[in-house]
Amino acid sequence: MFCYQCEQTYRSDEGAGCAGAKGMCGKDATTADLQDILLYVCEGVGQYLHRARLLGATDIEADRFILFAFFTTLTNVNFNAAKFVEMIQQASQIRDRAKALYEDAARAAGKTPETLSGPAAFAPADTMAKLLAQASEAAVRKDAAILGEDAVGARALILYGLKGVCAYAHHARVLGEERDAIYATVEHALDMLAREERDVATLLDEALALGRANFLAMEALDAANTGAFGAPTPTSVRVTPIKGKAILVSGHDLKDLHAILEATKDKGINVYTHGEMLPAHSYPKLKAYPHLAGNYGGAWQDQQKEFAEFPGPIVMTSNCLIEPQPRYRGRIFTAGPVGWAGVRHIADENFAIVAQAAQALPGFTEDAPEHTITIGFGREAVLGVADKVIDAVKSGAIRHFFLVGGCDGAAPGRNYYTDFADEAPKDTLILTLGCGKYRFNKHDFGTIGGLPRLLDMGQCNDAYSALVVATKLAEAFGVGVNELPLSLIVSWFEQKAAAVLLTLLALGVRNVRIGPTLPAFLTPALVDVLVEKFGVQPVGDAKSDIAASLARAA
């Protein structure tokens, strides 16, 4: 195996990348190699779909499969090797169908179909052992000696950005929101990956195209979530347990949470959110369920301790899963793209078995002291008080906005984000989203003119909301986003964050600070390009970065 797609990838003086029997995420070499093969076959699907689309023929089921397949390969999503053997065979069949679609469309147009090579011609074996023998053909760095390190890094940026785009688009799709332009861009990117393109400028242009597609994906996801459950509103959420039977729901999928709330309605079971599911409490149609009792625990990397202590079943609806420990392995369930060998998987959105498990387990035996936090500052809530915000900026009551958000992780150095939020001057307002906020979202930041200084905008899936707010404020002040008194301090961990960064770059947002480390797949030359063209910079010392941000804005 070789993988360097996430922030926790193994780093040494010799370089970066997980290349042993098991990656830093816990994924074994077998699963990692099978994931590479799955994506390689998907590239072949993309080769045919891209050409078929140019001739007016499409296959939306194939596009949907690609979204799901890519989502399963994000860090901390699916660790079930047998599942990938099954999906590789599915992908091969879908590729055959895409080939027929393209060839029929070509002949109908009076053209001779191209004979494609590379992933389009790759013949996956029918057993796990034989597939593993083919893994080198699909490895992420298989062409490094031919392409060069910069091209390999730029291709990795596309591949990992593509994973993020697919994850967001899949989340939107399950709630009925799809954008054909996203599918067209995904197919185009897959076709480019299938070619041995080595021109870095061309590859970076493709990465920015993915960033624009990701903006569409995030817009679709915003429409899906707010369309199904209403626009988030400021909401006080209990973060301590209540006596009674309990279910814990983690991940990002609001549809699954809604199904769980329905399955447990009037059964005397309290449903708690964990990790990125916290913002669910701010959606009117979800918080209308009185047994959506509160939030439990913190970010994903704490789950092994927190899940062990939780006295009920746990459902992982999407990333981020880490190896279930014996103390709770028998009461954890996976759904959607998530998987772990030996852990029960719910494929049909029927969560009755989870409700039964909750009834059989003890639940919380007593109430904990009540403690609440306030969330729900999505775009409509913030723009609803835009006049107050604008007046506060004009009067000098608000000097600057900091968006401190993104993924959390276990690697050293992430206390930077806590320090940054805590050290931000009292006349600044902090926007946040993603699970990185768990490092400071229970701190008391006070208010400015009645507005909380900390505004929680939601999941990492809600980055669209932050972009809309920034755009509207820029319009109100008659300036561009880069001229706003706004600094973006982004923490990254996995591939959704890579997609969001591409979106920021594609929209022309400059001077983003990113950390706690830069992606290992970016070579020094690629970093130089990002610094020169977009002002991207690594995070440093929190106090110094705050001072620099304020000085730049002054």
Stockholm file with secondary structure:
# STOCKHOLM 1.0

chainA/1-554         MFCYQCEQTYRSDEGAGCAGAKGMCGKDATTADLQDILLYVCEGVGQYLHRARLLGATDIEADRFILFAFFTTLTNVNFNAAKFVEMIQQASQIRDRAKALYEDAARAAGKTPETLSGPAAFAPADTMAKLLAQASEAAVRKDAAILGEDAVGARALILYGLKGVCAYAHHARVLGEERDAIYATVEHALDMLAREERDVATLLDEALALGRANFLAMEALDAANTGAFGAPTPTSVRVTPIKGKAILVSGHDLKDLHAILEATKDKGINVYTHGEMLPAHSYPKLKAYPHLAGNYGGAWQDQQKEFAEFPGPIVMTSNCLIEPQPRYRGRIFTAGPVGWAGVRHIADENFAIVAQAAQALPGFTEDAPEHTITIGFGREAVLGVADKVIDAVKSGAIRHFFLVGGCDGAAPGRNYYTDFADEAPKDTLILTLGCGKYRFNKHDFGTIGGLPRLLDMGQCNDAYSALVVATKLAEAFGVGVNELPLSLIVSWFEQKAAAVLLTLLALGVRNVRIGPTLPAFLTPALVDVLVEKFGVQPVGDAKSDIAASLARAA
#=GR chainA/1-554 SS CCBCCSTTCCEETTEECBCSSBCTTSCBHHHHHHHHHHHHHHHHHHHHHHHHHHTTCCCHHHHHHHHHHHHHTSTTTBCCHHHHHHHHHHHHHHHHHHHHHHHHHHHHTTCCCCCCCGGGGCCCCSSHHHHHHTGGGGCTTTTHHHHCHHHHHHHHHHHHHHHHHHHHHHHHHTTTCCCHHHHHHHHHHHHHHHTTCCCHHHHHHHHHHHHHHHHHHHHHHHHHHHHHHCCCCCEEEECSCCSBEEEEEESSCHHHHHHHHHHTTTTTEEEEECGGGGGGGGSHHHHTSTTEEEECSCSGGGHHHHHHHCSSCEEECSSCCCCCCTTTGGGEEEETTCBCTTSEEECSSCCHHHHHHHHHSCCBSSCCCCCEEEECCCHHHHHHTHHHHHHHHHHTSCCEEEEEEECCCSSTTTHHHHHHHHHSCTTEEEEECSGGGGGTTTSCCCEETTEESEEECCCGGGHHHHHHHHHHHHHHHTSCGGGSSEEEEEECCSHHHHHHHHHHHHTTCCCCEEESSCCTTSCHHHHHHHHHHHCCEECCCHHHHHHHHHHHHC
#=GC SS_cons         CCBCCSTTCCEETTEECBCSSBCTTSCBHHHHHHHHHHHHHHHHHHHHHHHHHHTTCCCHHHHHHHHHHHHHTSTTTBCCHHHHHHHHHHHHHHHHHHHHHHHHHHHHTTCCCCCCCGGGGCCCCSSHHHHHHTGGGGCTTTTHHHHCHHHHHHHHHHHHHHHHHHHHHHHHHTTTCCCHHHHHHHHHHHHHHHTTCCCHHHHHHHHHHHHHHHHHHHHHHHHHHHHHHCCCCCEEEECSCCSBEEEEEESSCHHHHHHHHHHTTTTTEEEEECGGGGGGGGSHHHHTSTTEEEECSCSGGGHHHHHHHCSSCEEECSSCCCCCCTTTGGGEEEETTCBCTTSEEECSSCCHHHHHHHHHSCCBSSCCCCCEEEECCCHHHHHHTHHHHHHHHHHTSCCEEEEEEECCCSSTTTHHHHHHHHHSCTTEEEEECSGGGGGTTTSCCCEETTEESEEECCCGGGHHHHHHHHHHHHHHHTSCGGGSSEEEEEECCSHHHHHHHHHHHHTTCCCCEEESSCCTTSCHHHHHHHHHHHCCEECCCHHHHHHHHHHHHC
//
